[in-house]
Amino acid sequence: MSQTSDLPDAAPLPRPLTSRGTPRRVGVEIEFSGITEERAARLLARDLNGAASEDEPGHWVVSGSDLGDFECYLDSRPLQKLDREGFGAQLRELARSVVPVEVVSDPIEVAQIEALDQALVSLANAGATGTSGGVLLGFGTHFNPEAVSLDFADVAPVLTAYALIEDHLRRIAGIDLSRRLLPWVDPYPRALVDRLAAPDAPADMRNLINTYLEHAPSRNHGLDMLCIFAKIDHSRVARVMDMEQISARPTYHLRLPDCRIDEPGWSLAKEWNRWVLVERVSENPALMARLKAAWRDHRASLTTLRSDWAGRVKTILQEAGL
């Protein structure tokens, strides 16, 4: 990971306030291995002026820090139920080679992403490793940015913008091979993009949710919309999805396919800025119209490779000054 002095700034959102006039916040989830949940909690507490404690076996919390509270735990529900002694302890230690430690933040201000980046440098220096540590280490980084509102006019453009530029985002992110081989963060099906870019695209929230559930009924997408859709219309989502692991909340769930905490040049702010690009695109109706028309033209050609579309998006964004 970059040294503290090299970390980039986190770009502000084009619409930094909710419709209620409050600052939009973002929750952050980071997966890695190489150090224990206890070590991660103690380092975060030290660097962010909090207090680390184990509130239950294997589940550490950092409370009262400059960035609020954090949870630190081994990211496997079955493992969390194992005994702390004997065979259970041995299984937990063996699992650490493939099961990540996860750090989950309270919702923080966008400007505070940089402070969290600085704290992650300490974790990397202590031995935290990310996706590149092994072919099976499909560890990710997740952002949960609060939506401006739950209205169709605020939600639909963001989903559509992401769907249109996702292939470009995946290309510039240089997704690690382990994440491309494992089905944890699949790209949106092109049939969903077809519907969102169509002249008769969904025109209200009910049809937007139905379209998403028809074409992308899975949490394993780069932009998981099930949490926000469950907040908007829980019963509609529950008719299609198993709700056990879907937490209804007024946030988008951006599932970045890599965590590169131990690599030079990587930072939360750099990854966050790609989300800001999505929202900037969504706020530009003329650009959105051009991308939709370009997508329809692309899909009408004899071959419709994702790599070709990614290159076309890059050109369109560059011409728009993005």
C-alpha positions as CSV (number, residue, x, y, z in Angstrom):
1,M,0.0,0.0,0.0
2,S,1.2,3.6,-0.6
3,Q,3.0,5.3,2.2
4,T,1.0,7.9,4.1
5,S,2.5,10.8,2.2
6,D,1.6,9.3,-1.2
7,L,-2.1,8.7,-0.5
8,P,-4.4,10.5,-3.0
9,D,-7.3,12.7,-1.9
10,A,-10.8,11.2,-1.8
11,A,-12.9,13.1,-4.3
12,P,-16.2,14.7,-3.1
13,L,-19.5,13.4,-4.3
14,P,-21.2,15.6,-7.0
15,R,-24.2,15.7,-4.6
16,P,-22.7,15.7,-1.1
17,L,-26.0,16.1,0.8
18,T,-29.0,13.9,1.1
19,S,-32.4,15.2,0.1
20,R,-32.8,15.9,3.9
21,G,-29.8,18.3,3.7
22,T,-27.5,16.0,5.8
23,P,-24.0,15.0,4.6
24,R,-23.9,11.7,2.8
25,R,-21.8,9.1,4.6
26,V,-20.2,5.9,3.4
27,G,-19.6,2.6,5.3
28,V,-16.4,0.7,4.4
29,E,-15.6,-3.0,4.5
30,I,-12.1,-4.3,4.0
31,E,-11.0,-8.0,3.7
32,F,-7.4,-9.2,4.2
33,S,-5.3,-11.8,5.8
34,G,-1.8,-11.9,7.4
35,I,-2.8,-10.5,10.8
36,T,-5.5,-11.5,13.2
37,E,-8.6,-9.6,14.0
38,E,-7.2,-8.7,17.4
39,R,-4.1,-7.2,15.9
40,A,-6.1,-5.3,13.4
41,A,-8.4,-3.9,16.1
42,R,-5.5,-2.8,18.3
43,L,-3.7,-1.1,15.5
44,L,-6.8,0.8,14.4
45,A,-7.5,1.8,18.0
46,R,-4.0,3.1,18.4
47,D,-4.0,5.1,15.1
48,L,-7.5,6.4,15.4
49,N,-7.6,7.2,19.1
50,G,-10.1,4.5,20.0
51,A,-10.4,1.6,22.4
52,A,-10.1,-2.1,21.3
53,S,-12.0,-4.9,23.1
54,E,-13.3,-8.4,22.4
55,D,-17.1,-8.2,22.9
56,E,-17.5,-11.9,22.2
57,P,-15.0,-14.7,21.3
58,G,-13.4,-13.8,17.9
59,H,-15.2,-10.6,17.5
60,W,-13.3,-7.4,18.2
61,V,-14.6,-3.9,18.3
62,V,-12.9,-0.5,18.2
63,S,-15.1,2.0,20.0
64,G,-15.0,5.8,20.2
65,S,-12.3,6.4,17.5
66,D,-12.0,9.5,15.5
67,L,-13.9,7.7,12.7
68,G,-16.5,6.1,15.0
69,D,-16.7,2.4,15.7
70,F,-15.3,-0.6,13.8
71,E,-15.9,-4.3,13.9
72,C,-13.0,-6.8,13.3
73,Y,-13.7,-10.5,12.8
74,L,-12.9,-13.6,10.8
75,D,-15.4,-13.4,7.9
76,S,-17.1,-16.8,8.1
77,R,-20.3,-17.5,10.1
78,P,-19.5,-21.2,10.6
79,L,-16.1,-20.3,12.0
80,Q,-17.6,-17.7,14.3
81,K,-19.6,-20.5,15.9
82,L,-16.6,-22.8,16.6
83,D,-15.3,-23.3,20.1
84,R,-12.3,-21.1,21.0
85,E,-10.3,-24.1,22.4
86,G,-9.2,-27.5,21.1
87,F,-10.3,-28.6,17.6
88,G,-12.3,-25.5,17.0
89,A,-9.3,-23.3,17.6
90,Q,-7.2,-25.5,15.2
91,L,-9.8,-25.2,12.5
92,R,-9.9,-21.4,12.8
93,E,-6.2,-21.2,12.4
94,L,-6.2,-23.5,9.4
95,A,-8.9,-21.4,7.8
96,R,-7.0,-18.2,8.0
97,S,-5.1,-19.1,4.8
98,V,-8.3,-18.6,2.8
99,V,-10.8,-16.9,5.1
100,P,-10.3,-13.1,5.4
101,V,-10.3,-10.9,8.5
102,E,-12.9,-8.3,7.8
103,V,-12.9,-4.7,9.2
104,V,-16.2,-2.9,9.0
105,S,-16.6,0.8,9.7
106,D,-19.4,2.9,10.9
107,P,-20.6,5.2,8.2
108,I,-18.0,7.9,7.9
109,E,-17.7,11.2,6.1
110,V,-16.1,11.1,2.6
111,A,-13.3,13.3,3.8
112,Q,-12.5,10.8,6.5
113,I,-11.6,8.1,3.9
114,E,-8.1,9.6,3.8
115,A,-7.7,9.1,7.6
116,L,-8.8,5.5,7.3
117,D,-6.3,5.1,4.4
118,Q,-3.5,6.2,6.8
119,A,-4.6,3.7,9.4
120,L,-4.5,0.9,6.8
121,V,-0.8,1.7,6.1
122,S,-0.2,0.5,9.7
123,L,-2.0,-2.8,9.0
124,A,0.0,-3.3,5.8
125,N,3.2,-2.6,7.7
126,A,2.2,-5.2,10.3
127,G,1.8,-7.9,7.7
128,A,-1.8,-7.5,6.3
129,T,-2.0,-9.0,2.8
130,G,-4.7,-8.7,0.1
131,T,-5.9,-10.6,-2.9
132,S,-2.5,-11.0,-4.6
133,G,-1.2,-13.1,-1.7
134,G,-2.6,-16.3,-3.3
135,V,-4.8,-17.6,-6.1
136,L,-7.7,-18.4,-3.7
137,L,-7.5,-15.2,-1.8
138,G,-10.5,-13.5,-3.3
139,F,-10.6,-10.6,-0.8
140,G,-12.5,-7.5,-1.6
141,T,-13.2,-3.9,-0.5
142,H,-16.8,-2.7,-0.2
143,F,-18.2,0.8,-0.1
144,N,-21.7,1.5,1.1
145,P,-22.4,5.1,0.0
146,E,-25.6,6.6,1.3
147,A,-28.1,7.5,-1.4
148,V,-29.3,11.0,-2.0
149,S,-32.8,9.7,-1.6
150,L,-34.8,6.5,-2.3
151,D,-36.7,8.2,-5.0
152,F,-36.7,6.7,-8.5
153,A,-35.2,10.0,-10.0
154,D,-32.2,9.7,-7.7
155,V,-31.6,5.9,-7.8
156,A,-32.2,4.9,-11.4
157,P,-29.6,7.2,-13.0
158,V,-26.9,5.9,-10.6
159,L,-27.7,2.2,-11.4
160,T,-27.8,3.0,-15.1
161,A,-24.6,4.9,-15.1
162,Y,-22.8,2.1,-13.3
163,A,-24.2,-0.5,-15.7
164,L,-23.1,1.5,-18.7
165,I,-19.5,2.1,-17.6
166,E,-18.9,-1.1,-15.6
167,D,-16.7,-2.7,-18.2
168,H,-14.5,0.4,-18.4
169,L,-14.2,0.4,-14.5
170,R,-13.2,-3.2,-14.4
171,R,-10.6,-2.6,-17.1
172,I,-8.9,0.3,-15.3
173,A,-9.1,-1.4,-12.0
174,G,-7.0,-4.3,-13.4
175,I,-9.0,-7.0,-11.5
176,D,-6.9,-9.7,-10.0
177,L,-7.0,-13.1,-11.8
178,S,-8.4,-14.8,-8.6
179,R,-11.4,-12.5,-8.7
180,R,-12.0,-13.1,-12.4
181,L,-12.0,-16.8,-11.9
182,L,-14.3,-16.9,-8.9
183,P,-18.0,-15.9,-9.2
184,W,-18.0,-13.4,-6.3
185,V,-18.2,-10.2,-8.3
186,D,-19.7,-10.9,-11.7
187,P,-20.4,-8.2,-14.2
188,Y,-24.0,-7.3,-14.9
189,P,-25.6,-9.4,-17.5
190,R,-25.8,-7.5,-20.8
191,A,-29.6,-8.1,-20.9
192,L,-29.9,-5.8,-17.8
193,V,-27.8,-3.1,-19.5
194,D,-30.0,-3.5,-22.6
195,R,-33.1,-2.8,-20.6
196,L,-31.6,0.2,-18.7
197,A,-30.3,1.7,-22.0
198,A,-33.5,1.1,-24.0
199,P,-35.8,3.9,-25.1
200,D,-38.5,2.3,-23.0
201,A,-36.3,1.7,-20.0
202,P,-38.1,1.3,-16.6
203,A,-39.9,4.5,-15.8
204,D,-40.8,3.9,-12.1
205,M,-39.3,2.2,-9.1
206,R,-41.6,-0.9,-9.3
207,N,-40.5,-1.7,-12.8
208,L,-36.9,-0.8,-12.0
209,I,-36.8,-3.3,-9.2
210,N,-38.6,-5.9,-11.2
211,T,-36.1,-5.5,-14.1
212,Y,-33.2,-5.9,-11.7
213,L,-34.6,-9.0,-10.0
214,E,-35.3,-10.5,-13.4
215,H,-31.9,-10.0,-14.9
216,A,-29.5,-9.8,-11.9
217,P,-31.0,-11.7,-8.9
218,S,-27.7,-12.1,-7.0
219,R,-25.6,-10.3,-4.5
220,N,-22.5,-11.2,-6.5
221,H,-22.3,-8.1,-8.7
222,G,-20.0,-5.1,-8.6
223,L,-22.9,-2.9,-7.7
224,D,-25.3,-4.9,-5.5
225,M,-28.6,-3.1,-5.5
226,L,-30.5,-5.6,-3.3
227,C,-29.9,-3.7,-0.1
228,I,-31.3,-0.4,-1.3
229,F,-34.1,-2.1,-3.1
230,A,-35.0,-4.1,0.0
231,K,-35.2,-0.8,1.9
232,I,-37.5,0.6,-0.8
233,D,-39.7,-2.4,-1.2
234,H,-38.8,-5.3,1.1
235,S,-41.7,-7.6,0.2
236,R,-41.0,-7.3,-3.6
237,V,-37.3,-8.3,-3.1
238,A,-38.2,-11.0,-0.6
239,R,-40.5,-12.7,-3.1
240,V,-37.4,-13.5,-5.2
241,M,-34.4,-13.5,-2.9
242,D,-33.4,-15.3,0.3
243,M,-33.2,-12.3,2.7
244,E,-30.9,-13.9,5.3
245,Q,-27.9,-12.0,4.1
246,I,-29.6,-9.0,2.6
247,S,-29.6,-6.0,5.0
248,A,-32.2,-3.4,4.0
249,R,-30.5,0.0,4.1
250,P,-30.5,3.3,2.2
251,T,-27.2,2.7,0.6
252,Y,-25.6,1.4,-2.6
253,H,-23.4,-1.6,-2.0
254,L,-20.3,-1.3,-4.2
255,R,-18.3,-4.6,-4.1
256,L,-14.8,-3.9,-5.4
257,P,-13.3,-7.2,-6.4
258,D,-9.9,-6.7,-4.9
259,C,-8.2,-5.7,-1.7
260,R,-4.6,-4.7,-2.4
261,I,-3.8,-3.4,1.1
262,D,-0.2,-4.6,0.8
263,E,0.5,-3.3,-2.8
264,P,2.3,0.0,-3.6
265,G,-0.1,2.5,-5.2
266,W,-3.3,1.1,-3.8
267,S,-5.6,3.1,-1.5
268,L,-9.2,3.4,-0.5
269,A,-9.4,6.9,-1.9
270,K,-8.3,5.7,-5.3
271,E,-11.0,3.1,-5.3
272,W,-13.5,5.5,-4.0
273,N,-12.8,8.0,-6.7
274,R,-14.1,5.4,-9.3
275,W,-17.4,5.5,-7.5
276,V,-17.5,9.2,-7.7
277,L,-17.0,8.9,-11.5
278,V,-20.2,6.8,-11.6
279,E,-22.1,9.5,-9.8
280,R,-20.6,12.2,-12.0
281,V,-21.8,10.4,-15.1
282,S,-25.3,9.9,-13.6
283,E,-25.5,13.6,-13.0
284,N,-24.9,14.4,-16.7
285,P,-28.1,13.8,-18.7
286,A,-26.4,14.5,-22.1
287,L,-23.6,12.1,-21.4
288,M,-26.0,9.5,-20.2
289,A,-28.0,9.8,-23.4
290,R,-24.9,9.5,-25.5
291,L,-23.8,6.3,-23.6
292,K,-27.2,4.7,-23.9
293,A,-27.2,5.4,-27.7
294,A,-23.7,4.1,-28.0
295,W,-24.6,1.0,-26.1
296,R,-27.5,0.3,-28.4
297,D,-25.3,0.8,-31.4
298,H,-22.7,-1.5,-29.9
299,R,-25.2,-4.2,-29.3
300,A,-26.5,-3.9,-32.9
301,S,-23.1,-4.9,-34.3
302,L,-22.1,-8.4,-35.3
303,T,-19.8,-8.8,-32.3
304,T,-20.3,-7.3,-28.9
305,L,-17.2,-7.9,-26.9
306,R,-17.0,-6.4,-23.5
307,S,-13.4,-5.2,-24.2
308,D,-14.7,-3.3,-27.2
309,W,-17.3,-1.6,-25.2
310,A,-14.8,-0.7,-22.4
311,G,-12.7,1.1,-25.0
312,R,-15.6,2.9,-26.4
313,V,-16.7,4.1,-22.9
314,K,-13.2,5.3,-22.3
315,T,-13.3,7.5,-25.4
316,I,-16.7,8.9,-24.6
317,L,-15.7,9.8,-21.0
318,Q,-12.5,11.4,-22.2
319,E,-14.4,13.5,-24.7
320,A,-16.7,14.5,-21.8
321,G,-13.7,15.6,-19.7
322,L,-14.0,12.7,-17.3
